[in-house]
Amino acid sequence: MESLETEAVPEQVLVLIVRDQPGTLFQISAVFSNRGISMSSIHLHEESIPCNGKPCTRLVIRFFGEDSRKKIILRLLSRLDCVLESGDSG
């Protein structure tokens, strides 16, 4: 019997600069939820980043998925008003 080799789905890392306001995490998680993607880790940095006089923070999200899904997620996140900058860690 031959063993089937399954390629592991790569872990993706996104780094976002977001507004520190109510509803931000909800909007971001909805983008993932609506596409059936589970986030494996969310890290919100405690230090505040000044952005045009408004409180902002760095959000790091890890999830498992192909590069094509990562590009789609980045495009959708960049359209949100609460996301000021989006990119990946690489």
C-alpha positions in Angstrom: 0.0 0.0 0.0 1.4 3.4 -1.0 1.4 6.2 1.5 -0.2 9.4 0.3 1.9 12.4 0.8 -0.1 15.4 1.8 1.5 18.7 1.6 1.1 20.8 4.8 -0.8 24.0 4.3 1.6 26.8 5.0 1.2 29.2 8.0 0.6 32.7 6.9 1.3 35.9 8.9 -0.3 39.2 8.4 0.7 42.5 10.1 -1.9 45.2 10.3 -1.9 48.7 11.6 -5.4 49.3 12.8 -7.5 51.9 14.6 -7.9 51.3 18.3 -11.6 51.6 18.4 -14.6 49.4 19.2 -15.6 47.0 16.4 -12.2 46.8 14.8 -11.5 43.2 15.8 -15.1 42.2 14.8 -14.7 43.6 11.3 -11.4 41.9 10.8 -12.6 38.5 12.1 -15.7 38.7 9.9 -13.4 38.8 6.8 -11.9 35.5 7.9 -15.1 33.9 9.1 -17.0 34.7 5.9 -14.4 32.7 4.0 -14.2 29.8 6.4 -10.7 30.6 7.5 -9.8 30.0 11.2 -7.2 32.3 12.7 -4.6 30.3 14.6 -3.2 33.3 16.5 -4.0 37.0 17.1 -1.5 39.2 18.8 -2.4 42.8 19.6 0.6 44.8 20.6 0.1 46.9 23.7 2.0 50.0 22.7 0.0 52.5 20.9 1.1 53.9 17.5 0.3 57.6 16.8 -1.6 57.9 13.5 -2.8 61.4 12.6 -3.6 62.0 16.3 -5.8 58.9 16.6 -4.8 55.8 18.7 -3.7 52.9 16.5 -2.0 49.6 17.2 -0.2 46.7 15.5 -2.2 43.5 15.0 -0.5 40.3 14.0 -2.7 37.5 12.7 -1.6 33.9 11.9 -3.6 31.4 9.9 -3.1 28.4 7.7 -3.8 28.8 4.0 -2.4 29.0 0.6 -0.7 32.2 -0.8 -3.7 32.8 -3.0 -6.0 33.0 0.0 -3.6 35.3 1.8 -3.6 37.7 -1.1 -7.4 37.7 -1.1 -7.6 38.3 2.6 -5.0 41.2 2.4 -7.0 42.8 -0.4 -10.3 42.6 1.6 -8.7 43.8 4.8 -7.1 46.8 3.1 -10.7 47.9 2.1 -11.8 48.2 5.8 -11.9 51.7 7.2 -10.3 50.4 10.5 -7.3 49.0 8.7 -4.7 51.8 8.0 -1.9 49.6 6.7 -1.8 45.9 5.8 1.0 43.6 4.8 2.7 40.3 5.4 5.6 39.5 7.5 7.8 38.3 4.7 
